[in-house]
Amino acid sequence: MARIQLTDLEKQYDDVLAVKGIDLEAQDGEFLVLVGPSGCGKSTTLRMIAGLEDITSGTLRIDDEVVNDVPPKDRDIAMMFQNYALYPHMTAAENMKFGMKSVSDFSSDEIDQRVEEAAETLDIADLLDRKPKELSGGERQRVAIGRAIVREPEVFLLDEPLSNLDAKLRVQMRAELLRLHEELDSSTVYVTHDQTEAMTLGDRVAVLDAGELQQVAPPQELYDFPANRFVAEFIGEPAMNVFPVDVHERNGHYVADHAGFSISLPDGEGLDTASDSSVSMGVRPEDISLASNLPDDAETFAVETTVREPLGELLLLHCQLGDDEIHVKVEPRSEIQPGETIEVGFDEDRLHLFDARSGDALYHSTAPEATKSEPVVTE
């Protein structure tokens, strides 16, 4: 296992600053996921860790050793690419062996043994004589993983390895990657643009946007306590509802006013700041309920349904709230139709306020516990 530390790491391409002073640490044995939209700098960051991109400024340490100028082959790192990078003229076994002699002192017999053991672990022992064109997408991916694990490196770097697979196989391979991570007890940095993948795989998830680190936290903390509006809307499917409100203090309590409602806000840190600012309220679709499912004294309001999306396990309603559209999750067999006006209310324990200009979180109606930001470390 190894610890990876990025300190004020930057990457400049001509006049474009692709990575902007990232400070991040991956703990020993941790599965750390870098997630963000295309062009956010996540793959560039991964390639700097691997040594495939020069570092413009900042410091990269692996186990407290500065490795900015250390060649990739000397970093004890294995990287798996999105396209798997298998040689078409080589068999699966030859692809898995490729490069081992140049980065290790293993004998041919030891290399063969490692390939056989990796193939058994990955359930591809009967495919070792086949070439990539004779393998399915999932089998090619397993070969690429096998090529990485035969070296038993300190660090695994994976750059969107599941993006070329169909939906069913992606789910299967997510579970496979987690199982392998537990077995190999290695440090892993994983890049993806898929927030569902990030949430299911990561011990912690680092969210990037426009080359900047927005937040790093365990998946549930990201979901429940986003640091800003970007994280709130990027993490979660469908995205968090966000709309403008005015916050005022009335009779010793704070109230959020919108064209479609006026509701009381539970006491909490940040409300005094929110009352003096232009703010947006955030509420996740599952935190909006039909009035019939709420207590009699709950504060409710009317919205008009415009679109219904049956998703099997739930029904997603697109609703008009004043001039804003919001999404509401309801029971899958609900008979609510477009054009109907329905009465709904918010879960008062799941409300968020963001600064309308900076996007920074000002208030969560349930405050995060102090311990939730601590890294998850695999012993």
Residue pairs with C-beta under 8 A, 6 or more apart in sequence:
1 28
1 29
1 154
1 185
1 186
1 187
2 28
2 62
2 63
2 76
2 154
2 155
2 187
3 25
3 26
3 27
3 28
3 61
3 62
3 63
3 64
3 187
4 25
4 26
4 49
4 60
4 61
4 62
4 155
4 187
4 189
5 24
5 25
5 26
5 59
5 60
5 61
5 62
5 64
6 22
6 23
6 24
6 25
6 45
6 49
6 58
6 59
6 60
7 23
7 58
7 59
7 60
7 61
8 21
8 22
8 23
8 57
8 58
8 59
9 19
9 21
9 22
9 23
9 24
9 45
9 48
9 55
9 57
9 58
9 59
9 60
10 17
10 19
10 20
10 21
10 22
10 55
10 56
10 57
10 58
11 17
11 18
11 19
11 41
11 44
11 45
11 48
11 53
11 54
11 55
11 56
12 18
12 56
12 57
17 211
18 41
18 44
18 211
19 41
19 44
19 45
19 48
19 211
20 41
20 210
20 211
20 212
21 58
21 212
22 41
22 45
22 58
22 208
22 212
22 213
23 213
24 32
24 206
24 213
24 216
25 375
26 32
26 187
26 189
27 187
27 375
27 376
27 377
28 187
28 377
28 378
29 185
29 186
29 187
29 377
29 378
29 379
30 187
30 188
30 203
30 204
30 375
30 376
30 377
30 378
31 178
31 181
31 188
31 190
31 201
31 202
31 203
31 378
32 187
32 188
32 189
32 190
32 202
32 203
32 204
32 205
32 206
33 189
33 190
33 191
33 192
33 197
33 198
33 201
33 202
33 204
33 205
33 206
34 42
34 45
34 46
34 189
34 190
34 191
34 192
34 206
34 208
35 42
35 191
35 192
35 193
35 194
35 195
35 197
35 198
35 205
35 206
35 207
35 208
35 234
36 42
36 193
36 207
36 208
36 209
36 214
36 234
37 193
37 209
37 234
38 193
39 210
40 208
40 209
40 210
40 211
41 208
41 210
41 211
41 212
42 191
42 193
42 208
43 159
43 160
43 191
44 53
45 191
45 208
46 79
46 157
46 159
46 189
46 191
47 53
47 159
48 54
48 55
48 60
49 60
49 77
49 155
49 157
49 189
50 72
50 75
50 77
50 79
50 157
51 67
51 70
51 71
51 72
51 75
51 77
52 72
52 79
55 68
59 66
59 68
60 66
60 67
60 68
61 67
62 75
62 76
62 77
62 154
62 155
63 154
67 75
73 102
73 103
75 155
76 153
76 154
76 155
77 153
77 154
77 155
77 156
77 157
78 147
78 148
78 149
78 151
78 153
78 155
78 156
78 157
79 148
79 156
79 157
79 158
79 159
80 144
80 145
80 147
80 148
80 156
80 157
80 158
80 159
80 161
81 144
81 159
81 161
82 159
82 160
82 161
82 163
82 164
83 164
84 132
84 140
84 141
84 143
84 144
84 161
84 164
85 144
86 95
86 132
86 140
86 143
86 144
87 94
87 95
87 98
87 132
88 131
88 132
88 133
89 131
90 98
90 131
90 132
91 128
91 129
91 130
91 131
92 119
92 124
92 127
92 128
92 129
92 130
92 131
92 132
92 135
92 139
92 143
92 146
93 115
93 119
93 128
93 129
95 132
95 143
95 144
95 147
96 115
96 118
96 119
96 128
96 143
96 146
96 147
96 150
97 111
97 112
97 115
97 150
98 147
99 147
100 106
100 111
100 114
100 150
100 151
101 111
103 151
104 151
106 114
111 150
114 150
114 152
115 128
115 146
115 150
116 125
118 146
118 149
118 150
119 125
119 127
119 128
119 146
121 149
121 180
121 183
122 142
122 145
122 146
122 176
122 180
123 142
124 139
124 142
124 143
124 146
127 135
127 139
127 143
132 140
132 143
135 143
137 164
137 165
137 166
137 169
138 165
138 169
138 172
138 173
141 161
141 162
141 164
141 165
141 173
144 161
145 161
145 177
145 180
148 156
149 156
149 180
149 184
152 184
152 186
153 186
154 186
154 187
155 186
155 187
155 188
155 189
156 181
156 184
156 186
156 187
156 188
156 189
157 188
157 189
157 190
157 191
158 177
158 188
158 189
158 190
158 191
159 191
160 191
160 192
160 193
161 173
161 177
161 190
162 170
162 173
162 174
162 192
162 194
162 197
163 192
163 193
163 194
165 173
170 197
174 197
174 200
174 201
177 190
177 201
178 201
181 188
182 378
185 378
190 201
190 202
192 198
192 201
195 234
195 235
195 236
195 237
196 237
198 205
198 219
198 235
199 205
199 219
199 222
199 223
199 235
200 219
202 218
202 219
203 218
203 375
203 376
203 377
203 378
204 216
204 217
204 218
204 219
204 375
204 376
205 216
205 217
205 218
205 219
205 222
205 235
206 213
206 215
206 216
207 213
207 214
207 215
207 216
207 222
207 230
207 231
207 234
207 235
208 214
209 230
209 234
214 227
214 228
214 230
214 231
215 222
215 226
215 227
215 228
215 231
217 225
217 372
217 373
218 372
218 376
221 368
221 372
221 373
222 231
222 235
223 235
223 236
224 350
224 364
224 366
224 368
225 361
225 364
225 368
225 372
226 232
226 235
226 240
226 282
226 352
226 361
227 360
227 361
228 354
228 358
228 359
228 360
228 361
229 242
229 280
229 282
229 354
229 359
229 360
229 361
230 359
232 239
232 240
232 242
232 282
232 352
232 354
232 361
233 239
233 240
233 242
236 284
238 285
238 316
238 327
239 327
240 282
240 283
240 284
240 285
240 352
241 282
241 283
241 284
241 285
241 288
241 326
241 327
242 280
242 281
242 282
242 354
243 258
243 280
243 281
243 321
243 324
243 326
244 258
244 278
244 279
244 280
244 281
244 324
244 356
245 256
245 257
245 258
245 279
245 280
245 281
245 353
246 256
246 257
246 258
246 279
247 254
247 255
247 256
247 257
247 265
247 271
247 274
247 275
247 277
247 279
247 353
248 254
248 255
248 257
248 275
249 255
249 275
253 264
253 265
253 267
254 264
254 265
254 267
254 271
254 274
254 275
255 262
255 263
255 264
255 265
256 262
256 263
256 265
256 281
256 351
256 353
258 281
258 321
258 322
258 324
259 321
259 322
259 323
260 301
260 302
260 303
260 321
260 322
260 324
261 299
261 301
261 321
263 299
263 301
263 346
263 348
264 299
264 348
265 271
265 348
265 351
265 363
265 365
266 348
266 349
266 351
266 365
266 366
268 363
268 364
268 365
268 366
268 367
269 363
269 367
270 353
270 361
270 362
270 363
270 364
271 353
271 363
273 362
273 363
274 353
274 362
274 363
277 355
277 356
277 362
278 355
278 356
278 357
279 353
279 354
279 355
279 356
279 362
280 353
280 354
280 355
280 356
281 351
281 352
281 353
281 354
282 351
282 352
282 353
282 354
283 326
283 346
283 347
283 350
283 351
283 352
284 350
285 316
285 326
285 327
285 328
285 329
286 329
287 346
287 347
287 350
287 351
288 326
288 328
288 329
288 344
288 345
288 346
288 347
289 344
289 345
289 347
290 330
290 342
290 343
290 344
291 298
291 300
291 342
291 343
291 344
291 345
292 343
294 300
294 345
298 345
299 345
299 346
300 343
300 344
300 345
301 321
301 343
301 344
301 345
302 341
302 342
302 343
302 344
303 319
303 320
303 321
303 326
303 328
303 341
303 342
303 344
304 319
304 320
304 339
304 340
304 341
304 342
305 317
305 318
305 319
305 336
305 337
305 338
305 339
305 340
305 341
305 342
306 318
306 319
306 320
306 325
306 338
306 339
307 317
307 318
307 338
308 315
308 316
308 317
308 318
308 336
308 337
308 338
309 315
309 316
309 317
309 318
310 332
311 332
312 332
313 332
314 329
314 330
314 331
314 332
315 329
315 330
315 331
315 332
315 333
315 334
315 336
316 327
316 328
316 329
317 327
317 328
317 329
317 330
317 336
317 342
318 325
318 326
318 327
319 325
319 326
319 327
319 328
319 342
319 344
328 344
330 336
336 342
348 365
349 365
349 366
350 365
350 366
351 363
351 364
351 365
352 361
352 363
352 364
352 365
353 361
353 362
353 363
354 360
354 361
354 362
355 362
